[in-house]
Amino acid sequence: MKLIIKLALFLSLVAGLSAGAMSYVFQLTHPIITQAQKEAETKQLNAIYKQSHFQSVSFDHKKYPLIENIYEAKKDEKREGYVYKISTPGYGGHIVYLVALDQSGRYLGYSPIDVTTETSGFGSRVGTKEMADRINKKQIGSGIDTLSGATISSKAVVKGIEQATAHYQKHYK
């Protein structure tokens, strides 16, 4: 009986120390990871709207739950369009991406941020040029084709784009 108690205490001590170490490492790395994610997002925004200034726009998250953020793109104080950051549930988890709409009602750019939760080689294809080609330069309302073999993931992307489009048409068109 004493051996069981000693082993249980030892296991509790090891688990507590491990949890403490993991918490400490998380506190050290979280700000660095967050900053790197922001920089990557800014880089993707600048790839869509070159030499533009971006400002976050407030919106009703309850009406548009898939939209994480909306950025207004301005160049020389002239509005160029809007970029929507969308997080939508796919097959394996959330797919996070940017989709830009210009002033003429055209999808200017699609830029995946995180598709790592999707099945490699299938659902992860929503993060490739193949998916971007189905979206970029299309007019709103012309329909976006899904990817064969990645139907659930690509339908999720399209659903998020439809929500962004609905917001755009209601508030900016």
TAZI-V549909 format. One record per residue. RES is the residue in one letter. D_LAST is the distance of its C-alpha to the last C-alpha in Angstrom with 2 decimals. Layout:
((RES | D_LAST) (RES | D_LAST))
//
This chain:
((M | 74.48) (K | 74.49) (L | 73.07) (I | 70.12) (I | 69.38) (K | 69.69) (L | 67.38) (A | 64.81) (L | 64.94) (F | 64.70) (L | 61.69) (S | 60.02) (L | 60.73) (V | 59.32) (A | 56.17) (G | 55.70) (L | 56.24) (S | 53.82) (A | 51.11) (G | 51.76) (A | 51.59) (M | 48.32) (S | 46.84) (Y | 48.09) (V | 46.64) (F | 43.25) (Q | 43.28) (L | 44.17) (T | 41.63) (H | 38.57) (P | 37.43) (I | 38.04) (I | 36.10) (T | 33.15) (Q | 33.14) (A | 33.38) (Q | 30.40) (K | 28.28) (E | 29.53) (A | 28.76) (E | 25.17) (T | 24.82) (K | 26.43) (Q | 23.99) (L | 20.99) (N | 22.77) (A | 23.46) (I | 19.80) (Y | 18.77) (K | 22.10) (Q | 23.24) (S | 20.24) (H | 20.42) (F | 18.82) (Q | 18.28) (S | 17.98) (V | 15.33) (S | 16.61) (F | 15.33) (D | 17.24) (H | 19.39) (K | 20.89) (K | 17.83) (Y | 16.91) (P | 20.46) (L | 20.03) (I | 17.80) (E | 20.25) (N | 18.21) (I | 14.92) (Y | 15.41) (E | 13.45) (A | 14.94) (K | 16.17) (K | 18.73) (D | 20.76) (E | 18.49) (K | 15.58) (R | 12.49) (E | 12.56) (G | 10.30) (Y | 11.05) (V | 14.13) (Y | 14.88) (K | 18.58) (I | 19.49) (S | 22.95) (T | 23.73) (P | 27.23) (G | 28.67) (Y | 32.21) (G | 34.08) (G | 31.87) (H | 28.50) (I | 26.53) (V | 24.54) (Y | 22.09) (L | 19.12) (V | 16.15) (A | 13.83) (L | 10.45) (D | 10.08) (Q | 7.82) (S | 8.66) (G | 7.61) (R | 11.23) (Y | 13.36) (L | 15.14) (G | 17.74) (Y | 19.52) (S | 22.30) (P | 24.69) (I | 26.25) (D | 28.74) (V | 29.86) (T | 33.50) (T | 33.73) (E | 33.28) (T | 36.33) (S | 37.37) (G | 37.11) (F | 35.09) (G | 32.20) (S | 32.17) (R | 30.99) (V | 27.38) (G | 28.05) (T | 29.06) (K | 27.79) (E | 28.20) (M | 25.28) (A | 23.16) (D | 23.88) (R | 22.47) (I | 19.04) (N | 18.71) (K | 17.20) (K | 16.11) (Q | 13.06) (I | 11.04) (G | 13.18) (S | 16.23) (G | 18.11) (I | 19.83) (D | 23.62) (T | 25.71) (L | 28.83) (S | 32.17) (G | 34.41) (A | 31.60) (T | 29.96) (I | 29.65) (S | 28.27) (S | 25.78) (K | 24.64) (A | 24.11) (V | 21.94) (V | 19.86) (K | 19.63) (G | 18.31) (I | 15.69) (E | 14.65) (Q | 14.42) (A | 12.31) (T | 9.93) (A | 10.01) (H | 9.36) (Y | 6.40) (Q | 4.81) (K | 6.56) (H | 6.22) (Y | 3.79) (K | 0.00))
//
